[in-house]
Amino acid sequence: MKRTLIYAAVCSVATAALIYAGYANAKTDNNKVTNIEKNLQSIPAGWQLVKQTFQLHIPKNGNALSELIIDVPSTIAVSNDIDILDDKGQKIKINISVNSRRIIIDFSEPVTSSTTKLQINLNKVQQPILGSTSIYHLSAKVVGNDVEISIGEAQISSF
């Protein structure tokens, strides 16, 4: 019984000391009022550099693609280091322009239905270490038409 009572007292004192140690108060001089109190340290946050990749399937009987437009989520930063590969793994020649949170990829040669899929590699993406899922909105323009056609979303989870 004495042991349990002593153990409980030691745990109570240790808990009180740990709770009190988590706070910091600014030192005050005699008549000066402080503007700082109860500072706490939060969970460390930071950024990581990653490569994000997704595939786009090309319809068999569709018109040739002239542009791919990617709307980037506000939670990440994407560089213009982007590669696009065809279904044979060959790099496709592209011109990239960035306008705010929008990446416009202009294909040097239109992508026809002979290419069944495109692999889009965003090579230097900065995302928060404790970030949420990144959702990219994709649209395209076809040869002979300036209307943007929504083609879907790409969702990439953080790890």
N, C-alpha and C positions, 0 to 999 in steps of 0.2 A: 504494500500500500504506500509506504514511504517512497519507494523507488518511482512509482507511477506519479506521485505528487511532485517529486523533484523533477522528473522528466517533463511533466506538463508545464512547470514553472520555467524551465530552461527554454522550452519551445516557444512559450509566450513572449519571453524577453527577446529571443532571437527574431521572432516575427515582427515585433514592434521595432526593433533596430533596423531590420531590412526595409520595412515600410517607410520609416523616417529617412533612411539613407537615400531613397529614390528622389527626394526633393532637394532643391538648392534654393537658397534665399540670398539675395544680394545684401552685401554689408552696407549699413547706413551710417552716416555721420550724424552728429547730434540733431541738427534741425533740418536735414535734407530728407526729402521724401523719395523713396525708390520707385522706379517704374518697372522693375523686374522682380518677378517672384514665381515660385513654383515651376521652374524649368524642368522639363522632362526630355529624355532621349527617346526617340521613336525607333521603329525598326529600320535598319539601314536600307536605303534605296539607291538605285543606280541604274545604269544603262548597260546593255550588252549588244555587241555587234553580231548579227546573225545573217544567214542566207535563207530567204524564203522562196519556195518554188511551188508552182501550181501548173496544171495542164489545162489546156483549152481544146475541146474537140471541135473539129471543123465539119459542118454538115456536108454530106456527099453531093447534093444537088444544089447547093447554095451559090450565091454570087461570090466572087473573089473579094477578100478583105483588103482594104487599103490602109486602114488605121485601127489601132487598138487603143482604147482610152481606159486608164485605170485611175479611179478615185481612191486616194490613200486615206486611211483612217487618221484622225487627229492625234492618236496616242503614240504614233511612231514617226520616225524620220527615214525617208528613203533617198538614197543617192541616185545619180543617173547611171550607175554601174549596173546595167541590165543586159542580160543575154537572152535571146530567144532562139530555141532549137526546134528543128522540124522533127518529124517522126523517125527520121534516120539518124538523129543526133547531130545534124549539120547546123552550124550557126547561120542564122538568117541575117542579112544586112538590114539594119534599121537606122532611122534617125529619131532621136529622142528630144522632146522639149518638155520642160516642167513649168507649169503655171499654177502657183500656189500649191494646193493639195491634189493636183491633177497631173498625171503623166500621160503624154500623148506620144504614142509610138507609131511612126509613119514607116510603112514597109517600102523599101526601095523598089521591090517587085511585088505586085499583089500576090497574096497567098490564095491559091486555088484549092479546089476540093481534092486535088491529087495529094495534098498534104492532109493526113487524117487528124493530126493533133499538133499543137504547139506546146512546148515547155517554156514557161516564163520563169527566169531566174532573177530575182531581186537580190543582188550580191552583197550589198553593204547596207543592211537595215539596222537602224538603232531602235531598240525597243526596251521598255522598262523591264528590269529583272523580275519584278512582281506584277507584270502587266496582265491584261485580260486578252481574250481572243481578238485578233486583228481581222476586220472584215473589209475586204476590198470589193468595190463595185466596179464591174467591167461593162463596157459598151464598145461597139465597133461601128465602123463606117465601111460600106462596100463600094466597089468601083462604080462610078456613075451616079452616086447618091450621097448627098452631104448630111443626111439625117442620121443621128446617133441611134443605134439600135441596142437596147439593153440586152446583154447576153448572160447576166447572172452575177453571182457573188462567189468570192473565194474566201473561206474562213480558215485562218491559220492560228492554232492555239499556241500560247506561250508555254515554255517548259521551265 
